[in-house]
Amino acid sequence: MSVDLHTHSKSSDGSLPPAALAQEAKCLGLTAVALTDHNTVSGIPQFMAAAARLDITAVAGVELSTVCDGRELHLLGLFIPPEHYESITALTKRYRDCKEQSNIDLAGRLTADGYTVDYEKLRRENPDRVINRALIAEVLMAEGHVPSVKAAFDTLLGEGMGYYTPPERLDFFDAIRFLRSIHTLPVWAHPLQYADEPTVRSILPRAVKAGLLGIEVMHSSYEEDTVARAKALADEFCLLYSGGSDFHGTAKPTVKLGVGSSTAGSLNIPDEYFEKLYARARGL
């Protein structure tokens, strides 16, 4: 049996409602699944309630967008105690507001150059979702400006292209310390996807000192050799293994819940990862 400890719902930039995500995990026979929406826990109560009805082990989580040495890094918080949902909401409010302004500015610059993005319409049509570049990419694709979401990110929506200005983000090490302060287990998400191995190794001593407890060693973007290198880094720094598909639904159609990406091979994240993470989380 396998688990999936990195997924997204309609509460951020996924396509499935939180309850439907729990139902899909049940249908696939996953023994445990974590909901880790971007910078929000708004879908967690619905997700956890649905999982309880379905008798599937669910993990309350979040994926925080952070910055370290000028580089964007993503940090998962797993096993969030219910009494601290509001703490995360309060922490991320400032950064969500900054992201909203970044989105508005992005839409305005694109529209001024003929790539019409009606931001108010986008917000009206997605009242329960976090508006981000992925949704804007879908608009650009629907209007025929780009052939795919990936192409939008590679061109119009990429940093340095003149349209997108990154919003202010939470410091990576501060985020780790915050998660530890609310008895939530911090896991560095897909470290080798956005940084090379020397960079990851240079960051890890500071991250461990701040309280990092795990890293994703299995991810949809990882080839077999990347998994091996991620495990070696985890072992070197005495960190727990974690893994997840990074499922988004239709926003990333090649990434399947519990299975991963057809381009990088199938995932099979063992129960053992969940069990060790859970045991450590209980001691926080």
LOTIMAR-292981 format. One record per residue: chain; x, y, z of N, C-alpha, C in turn. Coordinates in Angstrom, 2 decimals. Layout:
# LOTIMAR-292981
cadena, neast, nnorth, nup, caeast, canorth, caup, ceast, cnorth, cup
A, X, Y, Z, X, Y, Z, X, Y, Z
...
This chain:
# LOTIMAR-292981
cadena, neast, nnorth, nup, caeast, canorth, caup, ceast, cnorth, cup
A, 0.84, -1.19, 0.00, 0.00, 0.00, 0.00, 0.88, 1.24, 0.00
A, 0.31, 2.34, -0.49, 1.11, 3.56, -0.60, 0.32, 4.75, -0.08
A, 1.05, 5.86, 0.09, 0.48, 7.09, 0.62, 0.81, 8.23, -0.34
A, 0.18, 9.38, -0.13, 0.47, 10.58, -0.90, 0.41, 11.75, 0.06
A, 1.58, 12.34, 0.33, 1.67, 13.37, 1.37, 1.90, 14.77, 0.80
A, 1.44, 14.99, -0.44, 1.57, 16.32, -1.05, 0.51, 16.44, -2.14
A, -0.61, 17.07, -1.83, -1.70, 17.23, -2.79, -2.33, 18.61, -2.63
A, -3.08, 19.00, -3.67, -3.74, 20.31, -3.66, -5.20, 20.16, -4.08
A, -6.04, 21.01, -3.51, -7.46, 20.99, -3.81, -7.90, 22.31, -4.41
A, -9.18, 22.42, -4.64, -9.76, 23.64, -5.20, -9.60, 24.83, -4.25
A, -9.26, 24.56, -2.99, -9.06, 25.65, -2.03, -7.82, 26.46, -2.35
A, -6.90, 25.90, -3.15, -5.79, 26.71, -3.67, -5.81, 26.62, -5.18
A, -4.91, 25.87, -5.79, -4.88, 25.84, -7.25, -5.13, 24.45, -7.82
A, -5.76, 23.58, -7.04, -6.17, 22.29, -7.56, -7.55, 22.38, -8.18
A, -8.03, 21.29, -8.74, -9.34, 21.32, -9.40, -10.41, 20.56, -8.63
A, -10.04, 19.68, -7.70, -11.03, 18.92, -6.94, -11.37, 19.63, -5.63
A, -12.63, 19.66, -5.24, -12.97, 20.12, -3.89, -12.30, 19.22, -2.86
A, -12.03, 19.72, -1.66, -11.34, 18.91, -0.65, -12.00, 17.56, -0.38
A, -13.33, 17.53, -0.28, -14.01, 16.27, -0.01, -13.84, 15.29, -1.16
A, -13.85, 15.80, -2.39, -13.68, 14.93, -3.56, -12.27, 14.36, -3.62
A, -11.30, 15.13, -3.13, -9.92, 14.64, -3.08, -9.83, 13.44, -2.13
A, -10.49, 13.54, -0.97, -10.51, 12.41, -0.03, -11.19, 11.20, -0.66
A, -12.28, 11.43, -1.39, -12.99, 10.34, -2.06, -12.11, 9.66, -3.10
A, -11.37, 10.45, -3.87, -10.48, 9.89, -4.88, -9.38, 9.06, -4.24
A, -8.83, 9.55, -3.14, -7.79, 8.78, -2.43, -8.33, 7.45, -1.94
A, -9.57, 7.46, -1.47, -10.21, 6.22, -1.01, -10.39, 5.25, -2.17
A, -10.85, 5.76, -3.31, -11.07, 4.91, -4.48, -9.77, 4.28, -4.97
A, -8.67, 5.02, -4.83, -7.37, 4.52, -5.28, -6.73, 3.56, -4.29
A, -7.31, 3.44, -3.10, -6.77, 2.54, -2.11, -5.57, 3.07, -1.35
A, -5.38, 4.39, -1.35, -4.28, 4.97, -0.57, -4.55, 4.78, 0.92
A, -3.52, 4.50, 1.67, -3.71, 4.31, 3.10, -3.67, 5.62, 3.87
A, -3.06, 6.64, 3.28, -3.03, 7.96, 3.91, -2.84, 9.01, 2.83
A, -3.43, 10.18, 3.02, -3.28, 11.28, 2.07, -3.25, 12.59, 2.85
A, -2.37, 13.50, 2.43, -2.27, 14.81, 3.05, -2.76, 15.88, 2.09
A, -3.57, 16.80, 2.59, -3.95, 17.98, 1.82, -3.01, 19.11, 2.20
A, -2.27, 19.63, 1.22, -1.25, 20.65, 1.48, -1.44, 21.82, 0.52
A, -2.56, 22.49, 0.65, -2.83, 23.61, -0.24, -1.84, 24.75, -0.02
A, -1.66, 25.56, -1.06, -0.70, 26.66, -1.00, -1.18, 27.77, -0.07
A, -0.45, 27.96, 1.02, -0.63, 29.12, 1.90, -2.05, 29.26, 2.44
A, -2.75, 28.15, 2.58, -4.09, 28.19, 3.16, -4.46, 26.84, 3.75
A, -5.26, 26.89, 4.80, -5.81, 25.67, 5.39, -7.34, 25.71, 5.32
A, -7.88, 26.54, 4.44, -9.33, 26.72, 4.38, -10.08, 25.45, 4.00
A, -9.43, 24.57, 3.25, -10.09, 23.33, 2.83, -9.92, 22.18, 3.80
A, -9.11, 22.36, 4.83, -8.79, 21.26, 5.73, -10.02, 20.72, 6.48
A, -10.87, 21.56, 7.07, -12.02, 20.99, 7.80, -12.90, 20.10, 6.93
A, -13.20, 20.53, 5.71, -14.02, 19.72, 4.80, -13.29, 18.42, 4.44
A, -12.01, 18.53, 4.18, -11.20, 17.37, 3.81, -11.16, 16.34, 4.94
A, -10.90, 16.80, 6.16, -10.79, 15.89, 7.29, -12.14, 15.24, 7.61
A, -13.22, 16.00, 7.50, -14.55, 15.44, 7.76, -14.90, 14.36, 6.74
A, -14.59, 14.63, 5.47, -14.88, 13.65, 4.43, -14.05, 12.39, 4.63
A, -12.78, 12.56, 4.97, -11.90, 11.41, 5.19, -12.38, 10.56, 6.35
A, -12.90, 11.21, 7.40, -13.42, 10.47, 8.55, -14.62, 9.62, 8.15
A, -15.50, 10.19, 7.32, -16.67, 9.43, 6.85, -16.26, 8.24, 5.99
A, -15.18, 8.43, 5.24, -14.72, 7.39, 4.31, -13.77, 6.40, 4.96
A, -13.41, 6.66, 6.20, -12.48, 5.81, 6.94, -11.12, 5.71, 6.24
A, -10.59, 6.88, 5.84, -9.24, 6.95, 5.27, -8.41, 7.87, 6.13
A, -7.15, 7.53, 6.34, -6.27, 8.35, 7.16, -5.92, 9.63, 6.41
A, -6.25, 10.77, 7.01, -6.00, 12.07, 6.39, -5.05, 12.88, 7.24
A, -4.23, 13.67, 6.56, -3.25, 14.52, 7.24, -3.55, 15.97, 6.90
A, -3.71, 16.78, 7.94, -3.91, 18.22, 7.75, -2.56, 18.86, 7.47
A, -2.45, 19.51, 6.31, -1.16, 20.10, 5.95, -1.32, 21.43, 5.24
A, -0.18, 22.00, 4.89, -0.11, 23.26, 4.15, 1.21, 23.29, 3.40
A, 1.24, 24.00, 2.29, 2.50, 24.25, 1.58, 2.75, 25.75, 1.58
A, 3.80, 26.17, 2.27, 4.13, 27.58, 2.39, 5.13, 27.99, 1.32
A, 4.85, 29.11, 0.67, 5.80, 29.68, -0.29, 6.77, 30.56, 0.49
A, 8.05, 30.24, 0.41, 9.05, 30.96, 1.19, 10.20, 31.39, 0.29
A, 11.12, 32.15, 0.88, 12.29, 32.60, 0.14, 13.54, 32.35, 0.99
A, 14.62, 31.96, 0.31, 15.90, 31.72, 0.97, 17.01, 32.18, 0.04
A, 17.80, 33.15, 0.48, 18.90, 33.67, -0.34, 18.42, 34.08, -1.73
A, 17.24, 34.69, -1.78, 16.68, 35.16, -3.04, 16.03, 34.09, -3.90
A, 15.96, 32.87, -3.40, 15.41, 31.74, -4.16, 14.10, 31.29, -3.53
A, 13.09, 31.05, -4.36, 11.81, 30.56, -3.85, 11.94, 29.09, -3.47
A, 11.52, 28.77, -2.24, 11.50, 27.40, -1.75, 10.12, 27.11, -1.18
A, 9.69, 25.87, -1.28, 8.40, 25.49, -0.74, 8.59, 24.59, 0.47
A, 7.78, 24.85, 1.49, 7.89, 24.13, 2.76, 6.54, 23.54, 3.12
A, 6.50, 22.24, 3.35, 5.28, 21.59, 3.79, 5.21, 21.57, 5.31
A, 4.02, 21.80, 5.83, 3.75, 21.57, 7.24, 2.75, 20.44, 7.34
A, 3.12, 19.34, 8.00, 2.26, 18.16, 8.10, 1.79, 17.94, 9.53
A, 0.61, 17.37, 9.66, 0.01, 17.04, 10.96, -0.25, 18.31, 11.78
A, -0.92, 19.28, 11.15, -1.25, 20.52, 11.85, -2.32, 20.24, 12.90
A, -2.09, 20.58, 14.16, -3.14, 20.42, 15.17, -4.31, 21.35, 14.85
A, -5.54, 20.89, 15.01, -6.71, 21.72, 14.67, -6.72, 23.08, 15.36
A, -6.21, 23.13, 16.57, -6.22, 24.39, 17.30, -5.28, 25.43, 16.71
A, -4.46, 25.04, 15.73, -3.50, 25.97, 15.13, -3.82, 26.32, 13.68
A, -4.99, 25.91, 13.18, -5.38, 26.33, 11.83, -5.39, 27.85, 11.72
A, -5.95, 28.50, 12.73, -6.05, 29.96, 12.70, -4.67, 30.61, 12.75
A, -3.72, 29.97, 13.41, -2.35, 30.52, 13.46, -1.75, 30.60, 12.07
A, -1.98, 29.58, 11.28, -1.47, 29.57, 9.90, -2.20, 30.60, 9.06
A, -3.50, 30.70, 9.24, -4.26, 31.70, 8.50, -3.77, 33.11, 8.80
A, -3.50, 33.36, 10.08, -3.01, 34.69, 10.47, -1.63, 34.96, 9.89
A, -0.75, 33.95, 9.92, 0.60, 34.12, 9.39, 0.58, 34.44, 7.89
A, -0.24, 33.74, 7.15, -0.20, 33.84, 5.70, -1.02, 35.00, 5.14
A, -1.83, 35.66, 5.98, -2.69, 36.73, 5.46, -1.88, 37.82, 4.77
A, -0.83, 38.28, 5.40, -0.01, 39.35, 4.81, 0.54, 38.93, 3.45
A, 1.00, 37.69, 3.37, 1.63, 37.22, 2.14, 0.58, 36.93, 1.07
A, -0.62, 36.52, 1.48, -1.71, 36.36, 0.51, -2.11, 37.71, -0.06
A, -2.13, 38.74, 0.80, -2.45, 40.09, 0.32, -1.40, 40.56, -0.69
A, -0.13, 40.28, -0.41, 0.94, 40.67, -1.34, 0.79, 39.91, -2.66
A, 0.40, 38.65, -2.57, 0.22, 37.85, -3.78, -0.94, 38.38, -4.60
A, -2.01, 38.79, -3.92, -3.16, 39.34, -4.63, -2.76, 40.57, -5.43
A, -1.96, 41.45, -4.83, -1.52, 42.64, -5.54, -0.61, 42.28, -6.71
A, 0.23, 41.27, -6.51, 1.10, 40.80, -7.59, 0.27, 40.28, -8.76
A, -0.82, 39.54, -8.45, -1.71, 39.04, -9.49, -2.38, 40.17, -10.26
A, -2.86, 41.18, -9.52, -3.53, 42.33, -10.14, -2.57, 43.06, -11.08
A, -1.34, 43.26, -10.60, -0.33, 43.94, -11.43, -0.01, 43.12, -12.68
A, 0.11, 41.81, -12.51, 0.40, 40.91, -13.63, -0.71, 40.99, -14.68
A, -1.96, 40.89, -14.24, -3.09, 40.95, -15.17, -3.12, 42.29, -15.90
A, -2.82, 43.36, -15.17, -2.83, 44.69, -15.79, -1.76, 44.84, -16.85
A, -0.55, 44.36, -16.58, 0.54, 44.46, -17.56, 0.25, 43.61, -18.80
A, -0.29, 42.40, -18.58, -0.63, 41.54, -19.72, -1.70, 42.19, -20.58
A, -2.74, 42.72, -19.93, -3.85, 43.34, -20.66, -3.38, 44.55, -21.47
A, -2.47, 45.33, -20.87, -1.96, 46.51, -21.56, -1.23, 46.15, -22.85
A, -0.68, 44.93, -22.92, 0.03, 44.49, -24.12, -0.82, 43.59, -25.01
A, -2.12, 43.56, -24.75, -3.01, 42.82, -25.63, -3.34, 41.41, -25.21
A, -2.77, 40.94, -24.09, -3.08, 39.60, -23.57, -4.17, 39.76, -22.52
A, -5.38, 39.96, -22.96, -6.45, 40.38, -22.05, -6.71, 39.35, -20.95
A, -6.57, 39.80, -19.70, -6.89, 39.00, -18.52, -7.81, 39.85, -17.64
A, -9.10, 39.51, -17.63, -10.08, 40.23, -16.82, -9.99, 39.68, -15.40
A, -9.24, 40.36, -14.56, -8.97, 39.82, -13.23, -10.23, 39.75, -12.38
A, -11.09, 40.75, -12.45, -12.32, 40.73, -11.67, -13.21, 39.56, -12.09
A, -13.27, 39.29, -13.38, -14.05, 38.15, -13.87, -13.44, 36.84, -13.37
A, -12.11, 36.75, -13.41, -11.41, 35.56, -12.94, -11.74, 35.31, -11.47
A, -11.76, 36.36, -10.68, -12.05, 36.21, -9.26, -13.51, 35.81, -9.04
A, -14.43, 36.40, -9.83, -15.85, 36.05, -9.68, -16.11, 34.59, -10.03
A, -15.40, 34.11, -11.05, -15.64, 32.74, -11.51, -14.93, 31.69, -10.65
A, -14.07, 32.15, -9.75, -13.33, 31.22, -8.88, -13.40, 31.70, -7.44
A, -14.61, 31.79, -6.87, -14.76, 32.37, -5.54, -14.11, 31.57, -4.42
A, -13.94, 30.27, -4.65, -13.41, 29.40, -3.59, -11.95, 29.00, -3.83
A, -11.32, 29.60, -4.84, -9.95, 29.22, -5.16, -8.99, 30.38, -4.92
A, -7.75, 30.03, -4.64, -6.70, 31.03, -4.53, -6.26, 31.41, -5.94
A, -6.37, 32.67, -6.30, -5.96, 33.09, -7.64, -4.44, 33.15, -7.71
A, -3.89, 32.53, -8.73, -2.43, 32.52, -8.89, -2.09, 32.46, -10.38
A, -0.80, 32.35, -10.65, -0.36, 32.34, -12.05, -0.91, 31.15, -12.83
A, -1.17, 30.04, -12.16, -1.70, 28.87, -12.86, -3.08, 29.17, -13.45
A, -3.92, 29.87, -12.69, -5.23, 30.23, -13.20, -5.13, 31.26, -14.33
A, -4.21, 32.21, -14.16, -3.99, 33.19, -15.22, -3.47, 32.50, -16.48
A, -2.64, 31.49, -16.30, -2.14, 30.71, -17.45, -3.29, 30.02, -18.17
A, -4.28, 29.52, -17.41, -5.43, 28.88, -18.03, -6.22, 29.87, -18.88
A, -6.32, 31.12, -18.41, -7.01, 32.16, -19.20, -6.24, 32.42, -20.49
A, -4.92, 32.55, -20.39, -4.10, 32.80, -21.57, -4.21, 31.66, -22.57
A, -4.29, 30.44, -22.06, -4.43, 29.28, -22.94, -5.80, 29.28, -23.61
A, -6.85, 29.58, -22.83, -8.21, 29.62, -23.40, -8.35, 30.68, -24.48
A, -7.60, 31.77, -24.32, -7.65, 32.86, -25.30, -6.74, 32.61, -26.51
A, -6.01, 31.49, -26.48, -5.16, 31.14, -27.61, -3.80, 31.80, -27.64
A, -3.41, 32.42, -26.52, -2.11, 33.10, -26.49, -0.95, 32.12, -26.26
A, -1.23, 31.01, -25.59, -0.21, 30.00, -25.32, -0.83, 28.61, -25.51
A, -0.02, 27.60, -25.87, -0.58, 26.27, -26.10, -0.82, 25.46, -24.83
A, -0.18, 25.85, -23.72, -0.31, 25.08, -22.49, 0.03, 25.96, -21.30
A, -0.32, 25.47, -20.11, 0.03, 26.17, -18.88, 1.55, 26.27, -18.74
A, 2.25, 25.17, -19.07, 3.71, 25.18, -18.98, 4.31, 26.23, -19.91
A, 3.77, 26.34, -21.10, 4.28, 27.33, -22.05, 4.08, 28.74, -21.52
A, 2.97, 28.97, -20.83, 2.72, 30.29, -20.24, 3.78, 30.63, -19.21
A, 4.13, 29.65, -18.37, 5.15, 29.88, -17.34, 6.54, 30.04, -17.96
A, 6.76, 29.36, -19.07, 8.06, 29.45, -19.72, 8.24, 30.77, -20.46
A, 7.14, 31.46, -20.72, 7.21, 32.70, -21.51, 6.62, 33.87, -20.74
A, 5.36, 34.16, -20.97, 4.74, 35.37, -20.44, 4.75, 35.47, -18.92
A, 4.60, 34.36, -18.24, 4.46, 34.40, -16.78, 5.75, 34.13, -16.03
A, 6.83, 33.91, -16.74, 8.10, 33.63, -16.08, 8.73, 34.88, -15.47
A, 9.50, 34.67, -14.43, 10.23, 35.79, -13.84, 11.24, 36.32, -14.86
A, 11.39, 37.61, -14.92, 12.31, 38.22, -15.85, 11.73, 38.50, -17.21
A, 10.45, 38.17, -17.42, 9.81, 38.41, -18.70, 9.14, 39.78, -18.78
A, 9.12, 40.49, -17.67, 8.59, 41.85, -17.67, 7.16, 42.01, -17.21
A, 6.45, 40.89, -17.03, 5.05, 40.98, -16.63, 4.85, 40.63, -15.15
A, 5.57, 39.62, -14.69, 5.37, 39.11, -13.33, 6.42, 39.65, -12.37
A, 5.94, 40.19, -11.26, 6.81, 40.61, -10.17, 6.50, 39.74, -8.96
A, 7.47, 38.95, -8.47, 7.19, 38.06, -7.34, 6.75, 38.85, -6.12
A, 5.75, 38.35, -5.39, 5.31, 39.02, -4.17, 6.29, 38.77, -3.03
A, 6.14, 39.53, -1.98, 6.94, 39.29, -0.78, 6.60, 37.91, -0.23
A, 7.61, 37.18, 0.19, 7.39, 35.83, 0.71, 8.00, 35.68, 2.10
A, 7.53, 34.69, 2.81, 8.01, 34.36, 4.15, 9.42, 33.80, 4.08
A, 10.25, 34.17, 5.04, 11.60, 33.62, 5.11, 11.54, 32.11, 5.40
A, 12.32, 31.33, 4.67, 12.31, 29.87, 4.78, 12.58, 29.40, 6.21
A, 13.60, 29.96, 6.83, 13.98, 29.50, 8.17, 12.97, 29.96, 9.22
A, 12.42, 31.16, 9.04, 11.36, 31.63, 9.94, 10.13, 30.73, 9.84
A, 9.84, 30.28, 8.61, 8.69, 29.40, 8.41, 8.89, 28.07, 9.12
A, 10.10, 27.54, 9.06, 10.40, 26.29, 9.76, 10.19, 26.48, 11.26
A, 10.75, 27.55, 11.79, 10.61, 27.81, 13.23, 9.14, 28.00, 13.62
A, 8.38, 28.68, 12.76, 6.96, 28.87, 13.04, 6.23, 27.53, 13.11
A, 6.46, 26.64, 12.14, 5.79, 25.34, 12.14, 6.14, 24.55, 13.39
A, 7.39, 24.59, 13.78, 7.77, 23.88, 15.00, 7.07, 24.48, 16.22
A, 6.87, 25.80, 16.21, 6.25, 26.46, 17.37, 4.78, 26.06, 17.52
A, 4.14, 25.62, 16.45, 2.74, 25.19, 16.54, 2.63, 23.67, 16.43
A, 3.73, 22.98, 16.75, 3.74, 21.51, 16.83, 3.34, 20.85, 15.52
A, 3.85, 21.44, 14.43, 3.60, 20.92, 13.08, 4.93, 20.50, 12.47
A, 4.94, 19.40, 11.74, 6.18, 18.82, 11.24, 6.59, 19.46, 9.91
A, 7.77, 20.14, 9.88, 8.21, 20.80, 8.64, 8.99, 19.86, 7.72
A, 8.60, 19.86, 6.45, 9.23, 19.03, 5.42, 9.55, 19.93, 4.22
A, 10.79, 19.91, 3.78, 11.18, 20.68, 2.60, 10.62, 19.99, 1.37
A, 9.75, 20.69, 0.63, 9.10, 20.11, -0.54, 10.04, 20.12, -1.75
A, 10.08, 18.99, -2.44, 10.84, 18.79, -3.69, 12.11, 19.67, -3.76
A, 13.06, 19.49, -2.84, 14.24, 20.39, -2.81, 15.08, 20.35, -4.08
A, 15.11, 19.22, -4.76, 15.96, 19.12, -5.95, 15.23, 19.48, -7.23
A, 14.01, 19.98, -7.12, 13.30, 20.41, -8.32, 13.73, 21.82, -8.73
A, 13.95, 22.69, -7.74, 14.25, 24.08, -8.03, 15.67, 24.49, -7.66
A, 16.44, 23.61, -7.07, 17.81, 23.93, -6.69, 18.71, 22.73, -6.97
A, 19.97, 23.01, -7.31, 20.89, 21.90, -7.55, 21.39, 21.35, -6.21
A, 22.05, 20.20, -6.27, 22.46, 19.51, -5.05, 23.40, 20.34, -4.18
A, 24.43, 21.02, -4.74, 25.28, 21.85, -3.89, 24.51, 22.95, -3.15
A, 23.53, 23.54, -3.83, 22.73, 24.59, -3.19, 21.90, 24.00, -2.06
A, 21.27, 22.86, -2.30, 20.48, 22.21, -1.26, 21.36, 21.87, -0.06
A, 22.55, 21.33, -0.34, 23.45, 20.95, 0.75, 23.91, 22.18, 1.54
A, 24.04, 23.32, 0.88, 24.47, 24.53, 1.59, 23.37, 25.09, 2.48
A, 22.11, 24.83, 2.13, 20.98, 25.34, 2.90, 20.64, 24.42, 4.06
A, 20.84, 23.13, 3.90, 20.36, 22.16, 4.88, 20.90, 22.36, 6.30
A, 22.19, 22.68, 6.50, 22.63, 22.88, 7.89, 21.84, 23.96, 8.62
A, 21.55, 25.06, 7.94, 20.77, 26.14, 8.56, 19.32, 25.70, 8.77
A, 18.80, 24.93, 7.82, 17.42, 24.47, 7.94, 17.26, 23.50, 9.10
A, 18.21, 22.59, 9.25, 18.16, 21.64, 10.36, 18.28, 22.38, 11.69
A, 19.14, 23.36, 11.75, 19.28, 24.15, 12.97, 17.98, 24.87, 13.32
A, 17.24, 25.31, 12.28, 15.97, 26.00, 12.51, 14.87, 25.03, 12.94
A, 15.07, 23.72, 12.67, 14.09, 22.73, 13.11, 13.49, 21.87, 12.01
A, 14.07, 21.89, 10.80, 13.58, 21.04, 9.72, 13.68, 19.58, 10.14
A, 12.62, 18.78, 9.83, 12.61, 17.39, 10.26, 12.55, 16.39, 9.10
A, 12.20, 16.87, 7.90, 12.11, 15.93, 6.79, 12.27, 16.63, 5.45
A, 12.50, 15.83, 4.41, 12.51, 16.35, 3.04, 11.78, 15.35, 2.14
A, 11.21, 15.88, 1.07, 10.58, 15.01, 0.08, 11.67, 14.31, -0.72
A, 11.71, 13.00, -0.61, 12.67, 12.23, -1.39, 12.00, 11.61, -2.61
A, 10.66, 11.62, -2.64, 9.92, 11.13, -3.79, 8.91, 12.20, -4.20
A, 8.89, 12.52, -5.51, 8.04, 13.58, -6.04, 7.81, 13.29, -7.52
A, 6.72, 13.79, -8.05, 6.38, 13.51, -9.44, 7.44, 13.97, -10.43
A, 8.21, 14.99, -10.05, 9.23, 15.51, -10.96, 10.55, 14.74, -10.89
A, 10.67, 13.80, -9.95, 11.95, 13.13, -9.70, 12.11, 11.87, -10.54
A, 13.22, 11.80, -11.24, 13.63, 10.55, -11.86, 14.27, 9.66, -10.78
A, 14.58, 8.43, -11.16, 15.10, 7.47, -10.18, 16.40, 7.94, -9.53
A, 17.29, 8.57, -10.32, 18.55, 9.01, -9.76, 18.35, 10.19, -8.81
A, 17.32, 11.02, -9.07, 17.03, 12.14, -8.18, 16.53, 11.64, -6.84
A, 15.70, 10.61, -6.86, 15.23, 10.00, -5.62, 16.42, 9.51, -4.79
A, 17.37, 8.86, -5.45, 18.54, 8.35, -4.74, 19.36, 9.48, -4.12
A, 19.52, 10.58, -4.86, 20.29, 11.71, -4.33, 19.56, 12.39, -3.19
A, 18.23, 12.48, -3.29, 17.45, 13.08, -2.21, 17.52, 12.23, -0.95
A, 17.47, 10.92, -1.11, 17.58, 10.03, 0.05, 18.96, 10.15, 0.70
A, 20.00, 10.28, -0.12, 21.35, 10.43, 0.42, 21.47, 11.72, 1.23
A, 20.85, 12.80, 0.75, 20.86, 14.05, 1.50, 20.10, 13.92, 2.80
A, 18.96, 13.25, 2.76, 18.17, 13.04, 3.98, 18.98, 12.24, 5.00
A, 19.64, 11.19, 4.55, 20.45, 10.38, 5.45, 21.62, 11.18, 6.02
A, 22.26, 11.98, 5.18, 23.41, 12.77, 5.61, 23.04, 13.73, 6.73
A, 21.82, 14.29, 6.65, 21.41, 15.30, 7.63, 20.38, 14.77, 8.62
A, 20.25, 13.42, 8.66, 19.37, 12.75, 9.64, 17.93, 13.27, 9.57
A, 17.42, 13.35, 8.35, 16.07, 13.83, 8.13, 15.16, 12.68, 7.70
A, 13.88, 12.80, 8.04, 12.91, 11.79, 7.67, 12.56, 11.89, 6.19
A, 12.21, 10.74, 5.60, 11.76, 10.71, 4.22, 10.29, 11.09, 4.14
A, 9.93, 11.85, 3.12, 8.54, 12.10, 2.79, 8.39, 12.02, 1.28
A, 7.16, 12.01, 0.81, 6.95, 11.95, -0.62, 5.51, 12.24, -0.98
A, 5.32, 12.78, -2.18, 3.98, 13.08, -2.64, 3.94, 13.36, -4.12
A, 2.75, 13.25, -4.67, 2.58, 13.44, -6.11, 2.60, 14.91, -6.51
A, 2.20, 15.81, -5.58, 1.98, 17.23, -5.91, 0.79, 17.33, -6.86
A, -0.22, 16.52, -6.57, -1.42, 16.45, -7.41, -2.17, 17.78, -7.40
A, -2.57, 18.24, -8.60, -3.39, 19.45, -8.75, -4.66, 19.20, -9.55
A, -4.82, 18.02, -10.10, -5.98, 17.77, -10.95, -5.75, 18.28, -12.36
A, -6.75, 18.94, -12.93, -6.67, 19.36, -14.32, -5.60, 20.42, -14.57
A, -5.17, 21.12, -13.52, -4.10, 22.12, -13.70, -2.78, 21.46, -14.07
A, -2.59, 20.22, -13.62, -1.40, 19.44, -13.98, -1.88, 18.06, -14.41
A, -2.43, 17.94, -15.60, -3.10, 16.70, -15.99, -2.21, 15.47, -16.07
A, -0.90, 15.66, -16.19, -0.02, 14.48, -16.27, 0.32, 13.93, -14.89
A, -0.06, 14.64, -13.83, 0.26, 14.19, -12.47, -0.99, 13.59, -11.84
A, -0.92, 12.31, -11.51, -2.06, 11.59, -10.96, -1.90, 11.39, -9.46
A, -3.01, 11.45, -8.75, -3.00, 11.25, -7.31, -2.44, 9.88, -6.96
A, -1.46, 9.87, -6.07, -0.89, 8.62, -5.61, 0.02, 7.92, -6.60
A, 0.05, 8.40, -7.83, 0.81, 7.73, -8.90, 1.97, 8.58, -9.37
A, 1.73, 9.88, -9.51, 2.79, 10.76, -9.96, 2.68, 11.07, -11.44
A, 3.82, 11.36, -12.04, 3.86, 11.84, -13.41, 4.25, 10.74, -14.37
A, 3.57, 10.74, -15.51, 3.90, 9.75, -16.55, 5.27, 10.01, -17.15
A, 5.78, 11.24, -16.97, 7.07, 11.57, -17.57, 8.24, 11.15, -16.69
A, 7.99, 11.04, -15.38, 9.10, 10.71, -14.48, 8.96, 9.33, -13.85
A, 7.96, 8.58, -14.28, 7.77, 7.26, -13.71, 6.74, 7.30, -12.60
A, 6.31, 6.14, -12.15, 5.24, 6.08, -11.15, 5.80, 6.15, -9.75
A, 5.02, 6.78, -8.88, 5.38, 6.85, -7.47, 4.85, 5.62, -6.75
A, 5.51, 5.24, -5.71, 5.01, 4.21, -4.81, 5.57, 4.54, -3.44
A, 4.96, 5.53, -2.80, 5.47, 6.04, -1.52, 5.00, 5.11, -0.42
A, 5.90, 4.43, 0.25, 5.50, 3.39, 1.20, 4.87, 3.91, 2.49
A, 4.01, 3.07, 3.08, 3.40, 3.40, 4.36, 4.44, 3.78, 5.41
A, 5.61, 3.18, 5.31, 6.67, 3.40, 6.30, 7.01, 4.88, 6.43
A, 6.99, 5.61, 5.32, 7.28, 7.05, 5.39, 6.27, 7.74, 6.29
A, 4.98, 7.45, 6.04, 3.93, 8.06, 6.84, 4.08, 7.68, 8.31
A, 4.32, 6.42, 8.58, 4.38, 5.94, 9.96, 5.49, 6.63, 10.75
A, 6.66, 6.80, 10.12, 7.77, 7.45, 10.82, 7.52, 8.95, 11.01
A, 6.93, 9.59, 10.00, 6.60, 11.00, 10.13, 5.55, 11.20, 11.23
A, 4.55, 10.34, 11.24, 3.48, 10.45, 12.22, 4.03, 10.25, 13.64
A, 4.90, 9.26, 13.80, 5.49, 9.00, 15.12, 6.28, 10.22, 15.60
A, 7.01, 10.85, 14.69, 7.79, 12.04, 15.06, 6.88, 13.21, 15.38
A, 5.81, 13.36, 14.60, 4.87, 14.47, 14.82, 4.20, 14.36, 16.19
A, 3.95, 13.16, 16.62, 3.29, 12.99, 17.93, 4.18, 13.46, 19.08
A, 5.48, 13.52, 18.81, 6.40, 13.95, 19.86, 6.71, 15.45, 19.85
A, 6.09, 16.20, 18.93, 6.37, 17.62, 18.84, 5.70, 18.41, 19.97
